[in-house]
Structure formats: C-alpha cells, structure tokens
C-alpha cells in the first residue's frame, strides 16, 4: 500500500529552459511539482477530470520549495509525491526531489483547496477518498506559514498581465506569479547566491490586463518578503531565503 | 539510412503550460522544436557537446512555424526532424508535427549558424558530417524569408530584459523573443483566431537590463509584421499570419 501512496516520476531537466547559470529555475521546479501532483491525483481518482465531473477544480493555495543543491541541465531527476494531510477544506501534499545519483536535492510542501468552478467558492474535499492515500513519509522542511505584508513599506513596480501569463482557466499562471517576483531581484544576486527556500501564498486570481504592483522588501541579510497587489490588495505574498 | 536521417520524438502536451484556450502556444511548440533539434543533432555527432569541444555553439537564425490545427493539452504528439540543407555557414532543419491520431498538424523550418563561443563570430560548418544526414523528406511550407522593417512606422512599447528571460548563454532566450512579441496582440484576437504562420529572424542577442522596444504593424487583414529593437536597431524581426 505504501507503494501506491507515494508517486514516483522521472524528468530530464531541459537545457532550453534553464537560466543563465545553466541551472533549473524555481518556476521550472514548480512546473514539475504541479505536473506530478496532477498525475499522482489522477491515478488515484481525485485528479483534474474527477474534479471536473463534479464541477470543481483544484486550486494551489500555498507552496514552499527548499533546494539543497540545484541540478544541472540534461540531468535525470526523480520526484516523489504523496498526500500528507486532508481536512474539510484543505489538503497538503509533499514532494521529495532526488538527483541522478540518488541524492535528495530538495523538498517541497503544498496546500490545495477545491473550488466550485461556477461560483469560484471553496467546496468540501472528499476526505475518505483522499484520506486512503495519506502517507507518513517524512518531509523535513517547515510548513508554509504566514508571510507579513510589506506592500505599504515599498514603492513597487508595475506589471500588466499579458496573454502569455494566462493559464488554462484564463488566470495568471501560478508559476508566472513566481517568475515575475523573482525578476525583482538583481542578476548579481543570482550570480553569487542560490535560493535556498521559496514560499508563496496565493490569495486571489490575477486576470488579463490587470495592473499589478510587485513589491520586495529585504528583511535581513539573506531573506526577503514579496507581494503582488492589485488596487492595494495583495493577490499573493511570498518569501525568499538566499544562501 | 533514411530511418537514421529522420529523428522521431514523442511528447505529451502539458496542461500547466497551455494558454487560456487550453491550447499549446507557439513558444511551447518552439521549445519542443529546439529540444528535438538538439537531441537529433547530439545523436548524430553534431550536438551541443560536440560543438562545445570545438568552442563553438549552434545559434538559431530563423524559424518559421505553420500550424494547421492546434493540439489540445494532455495529448500525445510526435515530432519528426531532419536536416534539409547544409552550406558553409548555415544549415536548415525541418520539422513535421503529428497528433495522436497520426494526422499532421503542423510543419516548421529553421536555419542555424555556428558561432565561435569566444569571438561570437560565425564559424564554418562541418559540411561532411552534417551532409551525411541530409534527407529529402518534404516540408511543404514556405522557407523563412525577408521581413520588412516596420519599427520606424510604429511607436513601440518598452520592455527591459529580466532574469527569467535569460538562457544558458546569458542572452534573451529564443522563445522569450516570441513570447514578448505575441503579448503585443490583444487577447480578443486569440479568442477568435489562431496563428496560422509565425516566422522570426534573429539578428542579435538581447542582454540583461537591455531596454527593448517592441513593434507591431498590421500589414493586411490577417497579417502583421513585428520587430524588437535596441537603440533603434532591430535585434529580431517577425511576422504573424492569423486565420
């Protein structure tokens, strides 16, 4: 049973999607996580199409990624994913990332809600179905937590949501929130440091043409808080720890 | 021999990278093309690492993509690629895209040069090595051609190159040129029409922090010319035909 609880998926990191350091990026890792979450759920009867039948959809609420060592490009990596907890409104899913030598190079934790696709309001989760697959496999990173608002302390920079930002639901793609936030950091930081932990809390949906303000504030030597606002209200908050 | 001339590669189109219509995008197709070009070349002794050994690298010079019908997400697609021509400075590579029912849904043509990685100047191609693999498999779309300059006739919109735009060489990623150009079109056009042909000619490399002006001009009812300029000089020109 433990075997069927934990999903195992292979990827080869793609050179054409790497950053200037020849490394996998946080949004790219995020895409892998979303892919394996989606496949793992679909194979166990609570995936995209199962949710669609009930006019519901999964919504990513929080995501925390910790990377010990970034893989190079054209490297085979293995991702493990499993459900950690399930409640009435939220379920939590963990990930372990292993390199081609079998060494764990990162972990991630995510929290998901289900919404009614018509009302866009939260709906109750199928605790029995999902609960069958709960695994106690360890995921030794801190759970995503509260991120302090910083938008009133910084000026922010404007970004208008474009065609290429939109996902299949017509909203700002979850990974595009991350991409635009990371673009707030100067290239020098990427040359000298690595992102050790990235965390994001999604609060509402970005839409086409929406004028967003991107905020970043240094909290201490290696840690930053970020947010994306629309009309003065945060649509997401994030934090980055460099090492 | 014909078998070894033509490379065949499988993909499953990824839901999390689709656009708001649930369709594969032109930059995503472009990424598939780059991936298979890279693998096909590597398997035949003229790939990234073979070029690196001689301190050279492939540079995409021109690309034309024609799509008859866009595949949906989570669909298995097959890409075929082969070398069409090779000369002293340029080689041309073709692609055929086939859907899960075995029906061809698109073709593409690309032109590549090799540069010396230190001087960034063009170098001579290994005509004998590459010439062995030339195939006369048909690719029934027009070759990429000359695109008229339009930057002096339009105002343009500013874009500054960011971290997430950079490729492994530290330059504006080939597919990001396309992404930023397509973002010039209003969402309404994507709702009612499809891109039938996209063509781009790369002229020079976008770099971090560079201030780019993005230009678009309607040429006739369904056809547009585009360009990206830096300091008044085009770094690429493109054209789009909608249907």
Interface residues (C-beta under 8 A of the other chain):
Chain A: X14 X15 X16 X17 X18 X19 X20 X21 X22 X25 X27 X31 X34 X35 X38 X48 X73 X162 X163 X164 X166 X167 X168 X169 X170 X173 X174 X175 X179 X180 X182 X183 X185 X187 X190 X208 X209
Chain B: X14 X15 X16 X17 X18 X19 X20 X22 X25 X27 X31 X34 X35 X38 X48 X73 X162 X163 X164 X166 X167 X168 X169 X170 X173 X174 X175 X179 X180 X182 X183 X185 X187 X190 X208 X209
